[in-house]
Amino acid sequence: MFAGRTAKIVTATCAVVGLIALAGITILTLAGGSEYVEFTLAMVFFVAFLVGSYWWIVFGPGRRL
């Protein structure tokens, strides 16, 4: 599925960062945390999602670095 080791590392990193940010947003929303921290976590999630998506488009299955 992945072309190489680098693709696996980048994809896994984006997935983990995005998951942590999404979990943080959920916890802060339920606990009534700061809106600024929620916004920052939302931006981190958004960037992780964009990097992961573009990485998949550029270096998707069957493509090498």
C-alpha positions, 0 to 999 in steps of 0.5 A, a space after each residue: 500500500 505504501 511505496 516506502 518507509 518514508 511514506 509509512 512514517 509520514 502517514 503514521 505521524 500525520 494520523 497520530 498528530 491528527 488523532 491527538 489534536 481531535 481528542 484534545 478538542 473533544 476533551 476541551 469542548 466537554 470540559 469547557 476549556 479555552 477557545 484559543 486552545 481549541 482553535 489552536 488544536 483545530 488548526 493542528 488537526 487541519 494541517 495534519 489532515 492537509 499534509 496527510 492528504 497531499 502526501 497521499 496524492 503526490 506519493 500514493 500507491 505505486 509511486 516512489 520518492 
